[in-house]
């Protein structure tokens, strides 16, 4: 979503000054609403920054630095404070990068999501490689005729990553009180069941298929930690349902924002496994961000527990115990995404 600047009419992202009483990512989300009518789930871990010169009609320009936070889109409301002062427009990423003036912002937008290699391309390339191999080594043709076809591991990984994104979105809506609690919990449970089905298919293919793209242990480890992440989302939802929790601490909502961002990064990284050599640099950047935001989540978790203990530790110990369990599940979700990053890094080291 880009908007026009009130001063010059050029395309920019929603942004503004820090707001007293709000954390930086909360202020960013507030600016997105005020300037573009967008409501969403803000991640407290920034994706980068850019510098620009703020032009004023008085010609007293100012050099500023903008910190950029990802906000997972929920809705664009029908009316907002600056609706009649700016134009708003949705762009695809290449056109958005081309539309803005600031070089650093162009780079941030262009790098936000890497192109996905479609399965059809891999299916076209692999038979060609096998044909070349058969021509060079006749024994290969005989041996390949005896081997079962490759499994659908890449497709299965990508399908599982999609359940992570959907589950994280439902979890964030739950903790931000976006929609009925029961519906969000049911959505998380459904996504977890779908993920379980995919995991079972992967494990069956590992046993059944003779040729695998990676070591069997690497395949089972990667799908295992991905499944652990959505299992912990399900555990969070179950705890909320069991204890009938209806309101959530700010730090819980912040951790949900990190879970959404971690799922998005994972969904971007998984398709890149189809071509490790080509995508190793991008995979390094994505896994480094996963590990970095896991550290941010640890800090938010600790701050949340301290605040929870001060508020409820002595006066309402059961509230503290329930809150601590929810925090524990949230921390474990992000920990599992760090495990995903470590597994992907291991694949890059071994195969790229």
Secondary structure, DSSP 4 states (H G I P E B T S, - for coil): -EEE-TTT--EE-------TTS-HHHHHHHHHHHHH-EEEEE-SS--EEEEEEE--TTS--EEEEEEE--EEEEEE-S--TTTTTS-EE---HHHHHHHB--HHHHHHHHTSSPPP--HHHHHHHHHHHHHHHHHH-HHHHHHHHHSPPP--HHHHHHHHHHHHHHHHHHHHHHHTT-S-HHHHHHHHHHHHHHHHHHHHHHHHHHHH-S--SS-HHHHHHHHHHHHHHHHHHHHHHHHHHHTT-----HHHHHHHHHHHHHHHHHHHHHGGGGGHHHHHHHHHHHHHHHHHHHHHHHHHHHHHHHHHHHHHTTT-HHHHHHHHHHHHHHHHHHHHHHHHHHHHHHHHHHH-
